[in-house]
Structures are given as C-alpha cells and as structure tokens.
Amino acid sequence: MSTIDGMTPDRAAHIHRTMVRIRVFESRVEELFKAGKLPGFVHTYIGQEAIAAGVCAALQPDDYITSTHRGHGHAIAKGMAMGPIMAELYGKETGACRGRGGSMHVADFSVGMLGANGIVAGGLGIATGAALSARYRESGQVAVGFFGDGGINKGTFHEALNFAAAHRLAVVFVCENNQYAQFTSRLRTTSVENLADRAAAYGIPGITVDGNDPNQTHLRSMEAVERARSGLGPSLLNMETYRFGGHYVGDAEVYREASEVEDRRQSDPIRTWERALSDHGIMTEVGLKTIWKEAEAETEAAVRYAENSPDPEVSTALDFVFTAGS
C-alpha cells in the first residue's frame, strides 16, 4: 500500500501525473502496434511507471539518464515531449532521432536523456561515462543508469559498478527488477535472491525498494542522488516491480501463468497511488479523472503529429547515423 510520507503534495501530484501520462502513452502504442501502424517491435512499460516517475522526479533538469529497450517511460519522465517520441516510433523525420532510432533507441540530449538502448545493460557504461564527464567539468550533475534484472548478470554491469565505485562517481544504478529477463524468470538465472547484494562486491550501498510504491521509489532515489551529488559515490537500487505485458507486444507469454499476471495487477502502482492521494486529501475524484483526460488528449495529439509528419527521404538513410572523423 502506498503512502505519501515525506513527500510534498505538489511532488506527489506531479509523480501521479507522470505515471498516468506514461500509462496512457504506452497503452496507445500497444494499440497502434497491434493495428500494424508501427514498424519493428515495441516493449511497453505498463506496470513499472512508479520507477521512472519516482526516480526522475529526484533529478535536476540537466542530470542524465540512460535507458533500455523498454524506454518510453523513462523518456517521458525525464521531460521528452510525446510528439517526437511517437514520431520516432513511426519512423518519421520529425522523430526525436529523425526516425533513425525507433522504439528502442529514443534519445534527447537537451533534456539529459542519453538514449534508450537495445543492448542489455548497454546504457550502464554510458551513464558511468556521463558521470566521469561531470566530474571533470565540475558540473555537479548526476547520472542514472536504468537496466533490467537480466542486465545484472552482464559483464557491463560489473565493469560499470567497479569503475564508478573506484572513482566515486556520481551515478545511480537503478535495476528495474520486473522478474523476467525476456522470457526467463530471474530465479533460474541469478545466483543471489536479493539483487541488491551485488553492490557489496564494490563497496557501495545496495538497497531493495518496492518498485510499485511511488513514495519509496522517489525517497530512496532522492537519497541515492544526494549521496552521489555530494561526492560519496554510486549506489545500486534494486526496484522490485512487474511488467503487466509480455516482453514485447505480441509475446505469447507461455513462460508465465495468466493467474500470476492477474495477481500482480492487484498492485497496480497507479491505482494504489490514486487511493493514497485521495486518502490524504491531495486530489479529488474529479481531479484524478482530469489527469487521465489530459493525458489522453496529449497522447492523441502526439499520434496526429506523428501521422501527419513526413517520412525521411530514402537518399538520407545514412545521414545523422555516423559521425565522420576529421
């Protein structure tokens, strides 16, 4: 059950609005993909919204994040506009990456979103590098590297944590532990029960968090971000959650029982947070409904923007993809 202890009413309402915007956007993306309007594959963030919303609300506008193949929620939470994200999913010239990146490689450096990444744990080295850059520039910026529980077994994870810990870099590693690495339960692949225990090998804090509780995701992120910004080095946050959809839209989900998914849906982070906001007198039923309507209108405007945008010219296929050497 969610509470709002230690959080201002404005911050609590902001986090709720972010979660709803992500949920509505992702639900519409699922519909569009099933209708054959989006190319490639899409991996939705439905069920995990409390993590992106809670973590990014702890960051400054110029702080950095790196993301995963399931990155639309992170992008929205960090401040990317829905229109360019949706246009990128459509492969349009007006997309955030001019249609070259697609669903798994959304990025917008202007808001500190250094990119979603189709490589498992591929963003962790980038986040660590961003923190190293901030150290040399003495900018005071913090980097957050989001990754899934499958990524905790990748060599990149260990290399990034070791380097960041050795140099006391301002980076927070956020494991979105949704219990499955693609189609495989983490119980079959990972040597430790509590993923936060991996932090001990690098002499940094490892904290397990209820990833479905926006209060906990936000407060624990605030602590880790302030620790990083004050020069005390990195932290590992093991945020336990659950994805309501399959690994990708269209996944047959033969690796888990429908009853398991339905049981997990009872802990929907948005619905439990709405009850907390109502119980604490922060938002009325009318106010809660208004947020959903606003998110729906924003999402539909993004769809129109994408569908009315031009496709890239075939002759420019390799433009904006490679950087030429001098």
C-alpha positions as CSV (number, residue, x, y, z in Angstrom):
1,M,0.0,0.0,0.0
2,S,1.4,3.4,-1.0
3,T,1.8,6.3,1.4
4,I,3.0,9.9,0.8
5,D,5.0,10.3,4.0
6,G,8.0,12.6,3.4
7,M,6.7,14.0,0.1
8,T,5.1,17.3,-0.6
9,P,1.6,17.3,-2.1
10,D,2.8,19.0,-5.2
11,R,5.5,16.4,-5.7
12,A,3.0,13.6,-5.1
13,A,0.6,15.0,-7.7
14,H,3.5,15.5,-10.2
15,I,4.6,11.9,-9.9
16,H,1.0,10.7,-10.4
17,R,0.6,12.8,-13.5
18,T,3.8,11.4,-14.9
19,M,2.7,7.8,-14.2
20,V,-0.7,8.4,-15.9
21,R,1.0,10.1,-18.9
22,I,3.3,7.0,-19.3
23,R,0.4,4.5,-18.9
24,V,-1.8,6.3,-21.5
25,F,1.0,6.7,-24.0
26,E,2.1,3.1,-23.7
27,S,-1.5,1.7,-23.9
28,R,-2.0,3.7,-27.1
29,V,1.4,2.5,-28.5
30,E,0.2,-1.1,-27.9
31,E,-3.0,-0.4,-29.8
32,L,-1.1,1.2,-32.7
33,F,1.4,-1.7,-33.0
34,K,-1.4,-4.3,-33.0
35,A,-3.1,-2.3,-35.7
36,G,0.1,-2.5,-37.9
37,K,0.9,1.2,-37.8
38,L,4.3,1.0,-36.1
39,P,7.4,-0.7,-37.6
40,G,9.7,-3.1,-35.7
41,F,9.0,-4.2,-32.2
42,V,7.8,-2.2,-29.2
43,H,8.3,-3.1,-25.5
44,T,5.9,-1.3,-23.2
45,Y,6.5,0.0,-19.7
46,I,3.0,-0.7,-18.3
47,G,3.2,-1.7,-14.7
48,Q,6.6,-0.2,-14.0
49,E,5.6,3.5,-14.1
50,A,6.3,4.2,-10.4
51,I,10.1,3.7,-11.1
52,A,10.6,6.2,-13.9
53,A,8.3,8.7,-12.3
54,G,9.8,8.4,-8.8
55,V,13.4,8.4,-9.9
56,C,13.2,11.2,-12.5
57,A,11.4,13.4,-10.0
58,A,14.5,13.2,-7.9
59,L,16.7,14.6,-10.7
60,Q,17.6,18.1,-11.9
61,P,16.7,19.1,-15.5
62,D,20.4,18.9,-16.5
63,D,21.1,15.5,-14.9
64,Y,21.5,12.5,-17.1
65,I,19.7,9.2,-17.6
66,T,20.4,6.2,-19.8
67,S,17.6,3.7,-20.6
68,T,16.8,0.3,-22.0
69,H,14.8,-1.2,-24.9
70,R,11.7,-0.5,-22.6
71,G,12.5,3.2,-22.6
72,H,9.4,5.2,-23.5
73,G,8.5,5.7,-19.8
74,H,12.0,7.0,-18.9
75,A,11.9,9.4,-21.8
76,I,8.6,10.9,-20.8
77,A,9.6,11.1,-17.1
78,K,12.8,12.9,-18.0
79,G,11.0,15.5,-19.9
80,M,10.8,14.4,-23.6
81,A,7.7,15.6,-25.4
82,M,5.3,12.9,-26.5
83,G,5.1,14.1,-30.1
84,P,8.8,13.5,-31.1
85,I,8.7,10.2,-29.2
86,M,5.6,9.0,-31.0
87,A,7.0,10.2,-34.4
88,E,10.2,8.3,-33.7
89,L,8.1,5.1,-33.1
90,Y,6.5,5.8,-36.5
91,G,10.0,6.2,-38.1
92,K,9.2,9.8,-39.1
93,E,11.6,12.6,-39.9
94,T,10.1,14.7,-37.0
95,G,11.0,11.9,-34.5
96,A,13.4,12.5,-31.7
97,C,16.1,10.8,-33.7
98,R,14.7,11.7,-37.1
99,G,13.2,8.3,-37.4
100,R,16.6,6.5,-37.3
101,G,16.4,5.1,-33.8
102,G,12.9,3.7,-33.5
103,S,11.3,2.4,-30.3
104,M,14.4,1.0,-28.7
105,H,16.8,4.0,-29.3
106,V,14.9,7.1,-28.3
107,A,17.1,9.9,-27.1
108,D,17.1,13.7,-26.5
109,F,20.3,15.1,-25.2
110,S,18.6,18.5,-24.5
111,V,16.8,17.0,-21.5
112,G,19.6,14.7,-20.4
113,M,18.1,11.6,-22.0
114,L,21.2,10.0,-23.4
115,G,19.3,7.2,-25.1
116,A,17.4,4.0,-24.8
117,N,19.5,1.0,-25.8
118,G,18.7,-2.3,-27.4
119,I,21.7,-3.9,-25.8
120,V,21.0,-5.4,-22.4
121,A,22.9,-3.3,-19.8
122,G,24.3,-1.3,-22.7
123,G,23.5,2.1,-21.0
124,L,25.4,1.5,-17.8
125,G,28.8,2.3,-19.3
126,I,27.3,5.4,-20.9
127,A,25.9,6.6,-17.6
128,T,29.2,6.0,-15.9
129,G,31.0,7.9,-18.7
130,A,28.5,10.8,-18.2
131,A,29.3,10.8,-14.5
132,L,33.0,10.9,-15.3
133,S,32.5,13.8,-17.7
134,A,30.5,15.6,-14.9
135,R,33.5,15.0,-12.6
136,Y,36.0,16.6,-15.0
137,R,33.7,19.5,-15.8
138,E,32.9,20.0,-12.1
139,S,29.2,20.5,-13.1
140,G,27.6,18.7,-10.1
141,Q,25.5,16.6,-12.4
142,V,24.3,13.1,-11.6
143,A,23.7,10.2,-14.0
144,V,21.2,7.4,-13.6
145,G,21.5,4.1,-15.4
146,F,18.3,2.2,-15.7
147,F,18.5,-1.5,-16.5
148,G,16.5,-4.7,-16.0
149,D,17.2,-7.7,-13.8
150,G,18.6,-9.6,-16.8
151,G,21.3,-6.9,-17.1
152,I,22.6,-7.6,-13.6
153,N,24.3,-10.7,-14.9
154,K,26.1,-8.9,-17.8
155,G,29.7,-8.1,-17.7
156,T,28.9,-4.4,-18.5
157,F,27.1,-4.2,-15.2
158,H,30.1,-5.4,-13.2
159,E,32.6,-3.2,-15.1
160,A,30.4,-0.1,-14.7
161,L,29.9,-0.6,-11.0
162,N,33.5,-1.3,-10.4
163,F,34.7,1.7,-12.3
164,A,32.1,4.0,-10.7
165,A,32.9,2.8,-7.2
166,A,36.7,3.0,-7.7
167,H,36.3,6.7,-8.8
168,R,33.4,7.6,-6.5
169,L,31.4,8.8,-9.5
170,A,28.0,10.5,-9.2
171,V,26.0,7.7,-10.8
172,V,22.9,5.8,-9.5
173,F,22.3,2.3,-10.9
174,V,18.6,1.5,-11.0
175,C,17.6,-2.1,-11.5
176,E,14.0,-2.4,-12.7
177,N,13.6,-5.9,-11.4
178,N,10.4,-7.0,-13.2
179,Q,11.2,-10.7,-12.5
180,Y,11.8,-11.8,-16.1
181,A,14.8,-11.4,-18.5
182,Q,12.9,-11.6,-21.8
183,F,11.2,-15.0,-21.3
184,T,13.2,-16.4,-18.3
185,S,12.5,-16.0,-14.6
186,R,15.3,-14.4,-12.7
187,L,15.1,-17.3,-10.3
188,R,16.6,-19.5,-13.0
189,T,19.5,-17.3,-13.9
190,T,20.7,-15.3,-10.9
191,S,22.9,-16.5,-8.1
192,V,21.5,-14.3,-5.4
193,E,18.0,-13.9,-4.1
194,N,18.3,-10.2,-3.3
195,L,19.8,-8.4,-6.3
196,A,20.9,-5.5,-4.1
197,D,23.5,-7.9,-2.6
198,R,25.6,-7.4,-5.7
199,A,26.6,-4.0,-4.5
200,A,28.6,-5.4,-1.7
201,A,31.3,-6.6,-4.1
202,Y,32.0,-3.0,-5.0
203,G,31.8,-1.4,-1.6
204,I,28.7,0.7,-2.4
205,P,25.2,0.8,-0.9
206,G,22.7,-1.7,-2.3
207,I,19.1,-1.1,-1.4
208,T,15.9,-3.1,-2.3
209,V,12.9,-0.9,-2.9
210,D,9.2,-1.6,-3.5
211,G,9.2,-0.5,-7.1
212,N,5.4,-0.3,-7.2
213,D,5.3,2.3,-4.5
214,P,6.0,5.8,-5.9
215,N,6.8,7.1,-2.4
216,Q,9.6,4.6,-1.9
217,T,11.0,4.9,-5.4
218,H,11.2,8.6,-5.0
219,L,12.5,8.9,-1.5
220,R,15.1,6.2,-2.0
221,S,16.2,7.8,-5.2
222,M,16.5,11.2,-3.5
223,E,18.8,9.7,-1.0
224,A,21.0,8.0,-3.6
225,V,21.1,11.1,-5.9
226,E,22.1,13.3,-3.0
227,R,24.7,10.9,-1.9
228,A,26.1,10.9,-5.5
229,R,25.9,14.7,-5.9
230,S,27.7,15.2,-2.6
231,G,30.7,13.2,-3.8
232,L,30.1,9.9,-1.8
233,G,29.8,7.8,-5.0
234,P,27.4,5.4,-6.6
235,S,24.5,3.3,-5.3
236,L,22.6,0.3,-6.6
237,L,18.8,0.4,-6.2
238,N,17.0,-2.9,-6.7
239,M,13.5,-1.8,-7.5
240,E,11.2,-4.8,-7.5
241,T,8.3,-4.5,-9.9
242,Y,6.4,-6.4,-12.6
243,R,5.6,-5.8,-16.2
244,F,1.9,-6.4,-17.0
245,G,2.5,-7.1,-20.7
246,G,4.8,-9.5,-22.3
247,H,8.4,-8.9,-23.2
248,Y,7.2,-7.3,-26.4
249,V,3.8,-6.5,-27.7
250,G,2.6,-9.8,-29.3
251,D,4.6,-12.0,-26.9
252,A,2.6,-15.3,-26.4
253,E,3.8,-15.3,-22.7
254,V,3.9,-19.1,-22.5
255,Y,6.6,-18.8,-19.7
256,R,4.2,-17.4,-17.1
257,E,0.6,-18.2,-15.9
258,A,-2.2,-15.7,-16.6
259,S,-3.2,-16.0,-13.0
260,E,0.3,-14.7,-12.0
261,V,-0.2,-11.6,-14.1
262,E,-3.7,-11.0,-12.8
263,D,-2.5,-11.3,-9.2
264,R,0.3,-8.8,-9.8
265,R,-2.2,-6.4,-11.4
266,Q,-3.8,-6.0,-8.0
267,S,-0.7,-4.0,-7.0
268,D,-1.0,-1.6,-9.9
269,P,1.1,1.4,-8.9
270,I,-1.2,4.0,-10.4
271,R,-4.4,2.7,-8.8
272,T,-2.8,2.3,-5.3
273,W,-1.2,5.8,-5.6
274,E,-4.6,7.3,-6.5
275,R,-6.1,5.8,-3.4
276,A,-3.2,7.3,-1.3
277,L,-3.7,10.7,-2.9
278,S,-7.4,10.6,-2.2
279,D,-7.0,9.3,1.4
280,H,-4.6,12.2,2.1
281,G,-6.9,14.8,0.6
282,I,-4.4,15.8,-2.0
283,M,-6.6,15.1,-5.0
284,T,-10.4,14.7,-5.5
285,E,-12.0,12.2,-7.8
286,V,-12.7,14.9,-10.3
287,G,-9.0,15.9,-10.2
288,L,-7.9,12.4,-10.8
289,K,-10.2,12.0,-13.8
290,T,-9.0,15.2,-15.2
291,I,-5.4,14.0,-15.3
292,W,-6.4,10.9,-17.3
293,K,-8.3,13.1,-19.8
294,E,-5.4,15.4,-20.2
295,A,-3.0,12.5,-20.7
296,E,-5.4,11.1,-23.3
297,A,-5.6,14.4,-25.2
298,E,-1.8,14.8,-25.1
299,T,-1.3,11.3,-26.4
300,E,-3.8,11.7,-29.3
301,A,-2.1,15.0,-30.2
302,A,1.2,13.1,-30.4
303,V,-0.4,10.4,-32.7
304,R,-1.7,13.1,-35.0
305,Y,1.7,14.8,-35.0
306,A,3.4,11.5,-36.0
307,E,0.8,10.5,-38.6
308,N,0.9,13.9,-40.3
309,S,4.8,14.0,-40.3
310,P,6.8,13.2,-43.4
311,D,8.8,10.0,-43.8
312,P,12.6,10.5,-44.1
313,E,13.9,10.7,-47.7
314,V,15.5,7.5,-48.8
315,S,18.6,9.3,-50.0
316,T,19.2,10.5,-46.4
317,A,19.2,7.0,-44.9
318,L,22.8,7.2,-43.7
319,D,22.6,10.8,-42.6
320,F,22.7,11.5,-38.8
321,V,23.7,7.9,-38.1
322,F,27.5,8.1,-38.3
323,T,29.9,10.8,-37.2
324,A,32.6,11.3,-39.8
325,G,36.2,11.5,-38.5
326,S,38.4,14.5,-39.2
